[in-house]
Amino acid sequence: MIRTRFFALPVAAAMALAFMGGCAMDQLSNIPADATITSSGNEHLSYMAPSGGRIWVYDVTNDRIDYSGPVSMNDSIVVDPHDRSVTINGRTVNDKVSAGAQHRIYFVSGQ
């Protein structure tokens, strides 16, 4: 009985660490590996799409995607933590951005 406890405790701890480590990358793993970071920071971010494609606004601090969707050539994407918003061409697409959080804008052409 004692041997089982000494074996089960390390196995349970290893499984818990593996599970928690896997969760940390869940949202970031939803962004394709070929996506390019176009802008990053915890203040006002802006980006103009050079072509049609898809963008992701990733909240690094809270490990969540604040917005993802298609964009057209010359679309203007703005992340404004003071207004707590993500806008595309002035149209609000998310109004729940965390103030002070670090954000990244990712872009993939042609998706």
KOLLUM-453200 format. One line per field, with one value per atom (N, C-alpha, C, O): chain; atom name; residue number from 1; x, y, z. Coordinates in steps of 0.1 Angstrom, whole numbers, plus 2048, in hexadecimal, padded with zeros to 3 digits. Example, Ala and Ser with C-alpha at 12.3 -4.5 7.8 and 13.67 -1.06 7.14 Angstrom:
kette [A; A; A; A; A; A; A; A]
atom [N; CA; C; O; N; CA; C; O]
nr [1; 1; 1; 1; 2; 2; 2; 2]
px [884; 87B; 884; 88E; 880; 889; 881; 886]
py [7C7; 7D3; 7DF; 7DF; 7EA; 7F5; 800; 80B]
pz [84E; 84E; 84E; 855; 847; 847; 84F; 850]
***
This chain:
kette [A; A; A; A; A; A; A; A; A; A; A; A; A; A; A; A; A; A; A; A; A; A; A; A; A; A; A; A; A; A; A; A; A; A; A; A; A; A; A; A; A; A; A; A; A; A; A; A; A; A; A; A; A; A; A; A; A; A; A; A; A; A; A; A; A; A; A; A; A; A; A; A; A; A; A; A; A; A; A; A; A; A; A; A; A; A; A; A; A; A; A; A; A; A; A; A; A; A; A; A; A; A; A; A; A; A; A; A; A; A; A; A; A; A; A; A; A; A; A; A; A; A; A; A; A; A; A; A; A; A; A; A; A; A; A; A; A; A; A; A; A; A; A; A; A; A; A; A; A; A; A; A; A; A; A; A; A; A; A; A; A; A; A; A; A; A; A; A; A; A; A; A; A; A; A; A; A; A; A; A; A; A; A; A; A; A; A; A; A; A; A; A; A; A; A; A; A; A; A; A; A; A; A; A; A; A; A; A; A; A; A; A; A; A; A; A; A; A; A; A; A; A; A; A; A; A; A; A; A; A; A; A; A; A; A; A; A; A; A; A; A; A; A; A; A; A; A; A; A; A; A; A; A; A; A; A; A; A; A; A; A; A; A; A; A; A; A; A; A; A; A; A; A; A; A; A; A; A; A; A; A; A; A; A; A; A; A; A; A; A; A; A; A; A; A; A; A; A; A; A; A; A; A; A; A; A; A; A; A; A; A; A; A; A; A; A; A; A; A; A; A; A; A; A; A; A; A; A; A; A; A; A; A; A; A; A; A; A; A; A; A; A; A; A; A; A; A; A; A; A; A; A; A; A; A; A; A; A; A; A; A; A; A; A; A; A; A; A; A; A; A; A; A; A; A; A; A; A; A; A; A; A; A; A; A; A; A; A; A; A; A; A; A; A; A; A; A; A; A; A; A; A; A; A; A; A; A; A; A; A; A; A; A; A; A; A; A; A; A; A; A; A; A; A; A; A; A; A; A; A; A; A; A; A; A; A; A; A; A; A; A; A; A; A]
atom [N; CA; C; O; N; CA; C; O; N; CA; C; O; N; CA; C; O; N; CA; C; O; N; CA; C; O; N; CA; C; O; N; CA; C; O; N; CA; C; O; N; CA; C; O; N; CA; C; O; N; CA; C; O; N; CA; C; O; N; CA; C; O; N; CA; C; O; N; CA; C; O; N; CA; C; O; N; CA; C; O; N; CA; C; O; N; CA; C; O; N; CA; C; O; N; CA; C; O; N; CA; C; O; N; CA; C; O; N; CA; C; O; N; CA; C; O; N; CA; C; O; N; CA; C; O; N; CA; C; O; N; CA; C; O; N; CA; C; O; N; CA; C; O; N; CA; C; O; N; CA; C; O; N; CA; C; O; N; CA; C; O; N; CA; C; O; N; CA; C; O; N; CA; C; O; N; CA; C; O; N; CA; C; O; N; CA; C; O; N; CA; C; O; N; CA; C; O; N; CA; C; O; N; CA; C; O; N; CA; C; O; N; CA; C; O; N; CA; C; O; N; CA; C; O; N; CA; C; O; N; CA; C; O; N; CA; C; O; N; CA; C; O; N; CA; C; O; N; CA; C; O; N; CA; C; O; N; CA; C; O; N; CA; C; O; N; CA; C; O; N; CA; C; O; N; CA; C; O; N; CA; C; O; N; CA; C; O; N; CA; C; O; N; CA; C; O; N; CA; C; O; N; CA; C; O; N; CA; C; O; N; CA; C; O; N; CA; C; O; N; CA; C; O; N; CA; C; O; N; CA; C; O; N; CA; C; O; N; CA; C; O; N; CA; C; O; N; CA; C; O; N; CA; C; O; N; CA; C; O; N; CA; C; O; N; CA; C; O; N; CA; C; O; N; CA; C; O; N; CA; C; O; N; CA; C; O; N; CA; C; O; N; CA; C; O; N; CA; C; O; N; CA; C; O; N; CA; C; O; N; CA; C; O; N; CA; C; O; N; CA; C; O; N; CA; C; O; N; CA; C; O; N; CA; C; O; N; CA; C; O; N; CA; C; O; N; CA; C; O; N; CA; C; O; N; CA; C; O; N; CA; C; O; N; CA; C; O; N; CA; C; O; N; CA; C; O; N; CA; C; O; N; CA; C; O; N; CA; C; O; N; CA; C; O; N; CA; C; O]
nr [1; 1; 1; 1; 2; 2; 2; 2; 3; 3; 3; 3; 4; 4; 4; 4; 5; 5; 5; 5; 6; 6; 6; 6; 7; 7; 7; 7; 8; 8; 8; 8; 9; 9; 9; 9; 10; 10; 10; 10; 11; 11; 11; 11; 12; 12; 12; 12; 13; 13; 13; 13; 14; 14; 14; 14; 15; 15; 15; 15; 16; 16; 16; 16; 17; 17; 17; 17; 18; 18; 18; 18; 19; 19; 19; 19; 20; 20; 20; 20; 21; 21; 21; 21; 22; 22; 22; 22; 23; 23; 23; 23; 24; 24; 24; 24; 25; 25; 25; 25; 26; 26; 26; 26; 27; 27; 27; 27; 28; 28; 28; 28; 29; 29; 29; 29; 30; 30; 30; 30; 31; 31; 31; 31; 32; 32; 32; 32; 33; 33; 33; 33; 34; 34; 34; 34; 35; 35; 35; 35; 36; 36; 36; 36; 37; 37; 37; 37; 38; 38; 38; 38; 39; 39; 39; 39; 40; 40; 40; 40; 41; 41; 41; 41; 42; 42; 42; 42; 43; 43; 43; 43; 44; 44; 44; 44; 45; 45; 45; 45; 46; 46; 46; 46; 47; 47; 47; 47; 48; 48; 48; 48; 49; 49; 49; 49; 50; 50; 50; 50; 51; 51; 51; 51; 52; 52; 52; 52; 53; 53; 53; 53; 54; 54; 54; 54; 55; 55; 55; 55; 56; 56; 56; 56; 57; 57; 57; 57; 58; 58; 58; 58; 59; 59; 59; 59; 60; 60; 60; 60; 61; 61; 61; 61; 62; 62; 62; 62; 63; 63; 63; 63; 64; 64; 64; 64; 65; 65; 65; 65; 66; 66; 66; 66; 67; 67; 67; 67; 68; 68; 68; 68; 69; 69; 69; 69; 70; 70; 70; 70; 71; 71; 71; 71; 72; 72; 72; 72; 73; 73; 73; 73; 74; 74; 74; 74; 75; 75; 75; 75; 76; 76; 76; 76; 77; 77; 77; 77; 78; 78; 78; 78; 79; 79; 79; 79; 80; 80; 80; 80; 81; 81; 81; 81; 82; 82; 82; 82; 83; 83; 83; 83; 84; 84; 84; 84; 85; 85; 85; 85; 86; 86; 86; 86; 87; 87; 87; 87; 88; 88; 88; 88; 89; 89; 89; 89; 90; 90; 90; 90; 91; 91; 91; 91; 92; 92; 92; 92; 93; 93; 93; 93; 94; 94; 94; 94; 95; 95; 95; 95; 96; 96; 96; 96; 97; 97; 97; 97; 98; 98; 98; 98; 99; 99; 99; 99; 100; 100; 100; 100; 101; 101; 101; 101; 102; 102; 102; 102; 103; 103; 103; 103; 104; 104; 104; 104; 105; 105; 105; 105; 106; 106; 106; 106; 107; 107; 107; 107; 108; 108; 108; 108; 109; 109; 109; 109; 110; 110; 110; 110; 111; 111; 111; 111]
px [808; 800; 809; 806; 813; 81C; 823; 825; 827; 82E; 824; 829; 818; 80E; 80D; 80D; 80D; 80C; 818; 817; 824; 831; 832; 838; 82B; 82B; 820; 823; 815; 809; 80B; 807; 811; 813; 81B; 817; 827; 82F; 828; 829; 821; 81A; 80F; 80E; 808; 7FD; 803; 7FD; 80E; 814; 819; 817; 81F; 824; 818; 819; 80D; 801; 7FC; 7F8; 7FB; 7F6; 7FF; 7FA; 80C; 815; 814; 814; 812; 810; 803; 803; 7F9; 7EC; 7ED; 7E8; 7F2; 7F3; 7FD; 7FA; 807; 810; 809; 80C; 801; 7FA; 7F0; 7ED; 7EA; 7E0; 7E6; 7DF; 7F2; 7F8; 7F9; 7F9; 7FA; 7FC; 7EF; 7F0; 7E4; 7D8; 7D4; 7D2; 7D3; 7CE; 7D8; 7D5; 7E5; 7EF; 7F0; 7F4; 7ED; 7EE; 7E3; 7E3; 7D9; 7CE; 7D2; 7CB; 7DE; 7E4; 7EE; 7F6; 7EC; 7F5; 804; 807; 80C; 81B; 821; 82B; 81A; 820; 81B; 81E; 813; 80E; 81A; 822; 81A; 825; 820; 815; 828; 825; 828; 833; 81D; 81F; 81F; 825; 81B; 81B; 81A; 813; 820; 820; 823; 82A; 81C; 81E; 812; 808; 813; 807; 801; 7FB; 804; 7FE; 7F6; 7F2; 7F3; 7EB; 7F3; 7FF; 7ED; 7F3; 7EB; 7DF; 7F2; 7EA; 7F2; 7FE; 7EA; 7F0; 7E7; 7DB; 7EE; 7E6; 7E9; 7F5; 7DF; 7E1; 7E7; 7E1; 7F2; 7F8; 7F1; 7F3; 7E8; 7E1; 7D5; 7D4; 7CC; 7C2; 7C8; 7D2; 7C1; 7C6; 7BE; 7B2; 7C5; 7BE; 7C7; 7D3; 7C0; 7C8; 7C3; 7B8; 7CC; 7C9; 7CE; 7DA; 7C6; 7CB; 7CC; 7C1; 7D8; 7DA; 7DE; 7E7; 7D7; 7DA; 7E4; 7E0; 7F1; 7FB; 7FA; 7FB; 7F6; 7F5; 7EA; 7EC; 7DF; 7D4; 7D2; 7C8; 7DB; 7DB; 7CD; 7C7; 7C9; 7BD; 7BD; 7C5; 7B5; 7B4; 7A9; 79D; 7AC; 7A1; 79A; 78E; 7A0; 799; 7A0; 7AD; 799; 79F; 795; 789; 79A; 790; 797; 7A3; 790; 796; 798; 791; 7A2; 7A4; 7A7; 7AB; 7A4; 7A7; 7B3; 7B7; 7B8; 7C4; 7C1; 7B6; 7CA; 7C9; 7BF; 7BD; 7BA; 7B2; 7BB; 7C6; 7B5; 7BD; 7B8; 7AC; 7C1; 7BE; 7C4; 7D0; 7BC; 7C1; 7BD; 7B1; 7C6; 7C4; 7C6; 7D1; 7BC; 7BC; 7B8; 7AD; 7C2; 7BF; 7B8; 7B1; 7BA; 7B4; 7A5; 79D; 7A1; 793; 78E; 782; 797; 794; 78E; 785; 794; 78E; 798; 7A3; 792; 799; 790; 784; 796; 78D; 794; 7A0; 78B; 790; 789; 77D; 791; 78C; 782; 778; 785; 77D; 771; 76A; 76E; 762; 767; 771; 761; 764; 761; 755; 76B; 768; 76A; 766; 76F; 770; 771; 77A; 769; 769; 76C; 768; 774; 777; 786; 78A; 78E; 79D; 7A1; 79D; 7AA; 7B0; 7BA; 7C3; 7B7; 7C0; 7CD; 7CD; 7D8; 7E6; 7EB; 7F7; 7E3; 7E8; 7F1; 7EF; 7FB; 803; 7FB; 7F5; 7FB; 7F4; 7FE; 808; 7FA; 802; 7F7; 7ED; 7FA; 7F2; 7FA; 805; 7F3; 7F9; 7F2; 7E6; 7F9; 7F3; 7F8; 804; 7EE; 7F2; 7EB; 7DF; 7F3; 7EE; 7E5; 7E9; 7DB; 7D3; 7CA; 7C6; 7C7; 7BE; 7B0; 7A7]
py [7F4; 800; 80D; 816; 80D; 818; 81A; 826; 810; 811; 817; 81F; 814; 81A; 829; 830; 82D; 83C; 843; 84E; 83D; 844; 844; 84D; 83B; 83A; 843; 84B; 843; 84B; 85A; 861; 85E; 86D; 873; 87D; 86E; 874; 873; 87D; 868; 867; 872; 878; 873; 87E; 88C; 894; 88E; 89C; 89E; 8A9; 894; 895; 898; 8A0; 891; 893; 8A1; 8A7; 8A5; 8B3; 8BD; 8C7; 8BC; 8C5; 8C5; 8CF; 8B9; 8B7; 8BE; 8C4; 8BC; 8C2; 8D2; 8D8; 8D7; 8E5; 8EB; 8F6; 8E5; 8EA; 8EA; 8F3; 8E0; 8DF; 8EA; 8EF; 8EF; 8F9; 907; 90F; 909; 916; 91A; 926; 911; 914; 912; 913; 90F; 90C; 917; 914; 923; 92E; 931; 934; 932; 935; 92A; 92D; 91E; 913; 914; 90D; 91C; 91F; 928; 92A; 92E; 937; 92F; 928; 92F; 927; 92A; 936; 920; 922; 92B; 931; 92D; 936; 944; 94D; 947; 955; 95D; 959; 96A; 973; 97D; 982; 97F; 98A; 997; 99A; 99F; 9AC; 9B8; 9C2; 9B6; 9C1; 9BA; 9B0; 9C0; 9BA; 9C6; 9CF; 9C5; 9CE; 9CF; 9C8; 9D8; 9D9; 9E7; 9EB; 9EE; 9FB; 9FA; 9EF; A05; A06; 9FF; A02; 9F5; 9EE; 9F1; 9F2; 9F2; 9F3; 9EB; 9E9; 9E7; 9DF; 9E1; 9E1; 9E3; 9E3; 9D7; 9D4; 9CF; 9C3; 9C6; 9CD; 9BF; 9C2; 9BA; 9BD; 9B1; 9A9; 9A3; 9A4; 99C; 994; 989; 984; 985; 97A; 979; 97C; 975; 973; 979; 978; 97F; 984; 97D; 978; 97D; 979; 984; 988; 988; 991; 989; 985; 986; 97D; 985; 98D; 982; 988; 97F; 975; 983; 97B; 97A; 96F; 985; 985; 97B; 974; 97A; 972; 965; 95E; 963; 957; 955; 94B; 95F; 95D; 965; 96E; 961; 968; 972; 96E; 97E; 989; 98B; 98F; 987; 988; 97F; 97E; 979; 973; 974; 972; 976; 977; 97B; 97F; 97B; 97F; 98E; 996; 992; 9A0; 9A1; 998; 9AD; 9B0; 9B9; 9BF; 9BA; 9C3; 9D1; 9D6; 9D7; 9E5; 9E6; 9F2; 9DC; 9DD; 9E1; 9DD; 9EA; 9F0; 9E9; 9EA; 9E2; 9DB; 9E3; 9E7; 9E6; 9EE; 9E7; 9E3; 9E5; 9E0; 9EC; 9F1; 9F0; 9FC; 9F8; 9F7; 9F5; 9F0; 9FB; 9F8; A08; A12; A12; A15; A10; A0F; A00; 9FE; 9F7; 9E9; 9E3; 9DB; 9E7; 9E2; 9DE; 9E1; 9D6; 9D2; 9D7; 9D4; 9DF; 9E4; 9E0; 9DF; 9DF; 9DD; 9E8; 9E8; 9F0; 9FC; A04; A09; A06; A0E; A07; A0C; 9FA; 9F3; 9EA; 9E2; 9EB; 9E3; 9D4; 9D1; 9CC; 9BD; 9B6; 9AB; 9BD; 9B8; 9C4; 9CD; 9C5; 9D0; 9CB; 9D1; 9C0; 9BA; 9B7; 9AE; 9C0; 9BE; 9C2; 9CC; 9BA; 9BD; 9C9; 9C9; 9D3; 9DE; 9DA; 9D3; 9DE; 9DB; 9CE; 9CB; 9C6; 9B9; 9BA; 9C3; 9B1; 9B1; 9AA; 99F; 9B0; 9AA; 9A8; 9AF; 99F; 99C; 99B; 995; 9A1; 9A0; 996; 999; 98B; 982; 983; 986; 980; 981; 976; 972; 970; 966; 96B; 96E; 96C; 970; 965; 95A; 96A; 961; 956; 94D; 957; 94D; 952; 94A]
pz [800; 800; 800; 7F9; 808; 809; 7FB; 7F7; 7F5; 7E8; 7DD; 7D5; 7DE; 7D4; 7D6; 7CC; 7E3; 7E5; 7E0; 7DA; 7E2; 7DE; 7CF; 7C9; 7C8; 7BA; 7B4; 7AA; 7BA; 7B5; 7B6; 7AE; 7C1; 7C3; 7B8; 7B3; 7B5; 7AA; 79D; 795; 79A; 78D; 78D; 782; 797; 798; 796; 78F; 79C; 79B; 78D; 788; 787; 779; 76F; 766; 772; 769; 76B; 761; 777; 779; 773; 76D; 773; 76D; 75E; 757; 758; 74A; 745; 73B; 74D; 74A; 74A; 741; 755; 756; 74C; 747; 748; 73E; 730; 728; 72E; 721; 720; 715; 72A; 72A; 727; 721; 72B; 729; 71B; 718; 712; 704; 6FB; 6EF; 702; 6FA; 6F1; 6E5; 6F5; 6EC; 6E2; 6D6; 6E5; 6DC; 6D1; 6C6; 6D5; 6CB; 6C0; 6B6; 6C3; 6B9; 6AE; 6A4; 6AF; 6A5; 69D; 6A2; 68F; 687; 689; 68C; 688; 689; 67F; 682; 674; 669; 66B; 663; 675; 678; 67C; 684; 678; 67B; 686; 685; 690; 69A; 693; 68F; 692; 68B; 694; 691; 6A1; 6AA; 6B8; 6BA; 6C2; 6CF; 6DA; 6D7; 6E5; 6F0; 6F9; 6F7; 703; 70C; 70C; 715; 701; 6FE; 6F2; 6ED; 6EC; 6DF; 6D4; 6D2; 6CD; 6C2; 6B6; 6B6; 6AA; 69E; 693; 694; 689; 67E; 672; 673; 666; 65A; 652; 64E; 64E; 647; 639; 631; 635; 628; 61D; 611; 621; 617; 61E; 62B; 617; 61E; 626; 622; 630; 639; 645; 645; 650; 65D; 668; 667; 672; 67D; 68A; 68B; 694; 6A2; 6AB; 6AA; 6B4; 6BF; 6CB; 6D1; 6D0; 6DB; 6E7; 6E7; 6F2; 6FF; 706; 70C; 706; 70C; 71B; 721; 722; 730; 735; 73F; 72F; 733; 72B; 72C; 721; 719; 712; 714; 70B; 703; 6F6; 6F4; 6ED; 6E0; 6E1; 6E3; 6E0; 6E1; 6D4; 6D4; 6C9; 6BC; 6B2; 6B2; 6A9; 69E; 693; 695; 686; 67B; 66F; 66F; 664; 657; 656; 65C; 64E; 64B; 63C; 635; 637; 629; 628; 632; 61C; 61A; 61F; 61C; 626; 62B; 637; 63B; 63C; 648; 654; 655; 65C; 667; 674; 678; 67B; 688; 693; 693; 69D; 6A9; 6B6; 6B7; 6BF; 6CC; 6D5; 6D6; 6DC; 6E5; 6F3; 6F7; 6FC; 70A; 712; 71C; 70F; 716; 714; 71D; 707; 704; 705; 704; 708; 70A; 6FD; 6FE; 6F2; 6E5; 6DB; 6DB; 6D2; 6C5; 6BA; 6BA; 6B1; 6A6; 698; 697; 68E; 681; 678; 678; 673; 66B; 673; 66E; 680; 689; 68E; 697; 68A; 68F; 69A; 699; 6A6; 6B2; 6B0; 6AC; 6B1; 6B0; 6BE; 6BF; 6C8; 6D5; 6DF; 6DC; 6E9; 6F2; 701; 70A; 702; 70F; 710; 717; 70A; 70A; 718; 71E; 71E; 72B; 72B; 723; 733; 734; 73A; 744; 734; 73A; 735; 738; 72F; 72A; 71E; 716; 71D; 711; 706; 708; 6FA; 6EE; 6E3; 6E2; 6DA; 6CD; 6C2; 6C4; 6B7; 6AB; 6A2; 69E; 69E; 695; 687; 687; 67C; 66F; 667; 667; 65F; 654; 648; 647; 63D; 630; 629; 62A; 623; 61A; 621; 61A; 62D; 633; 634; 638]
***
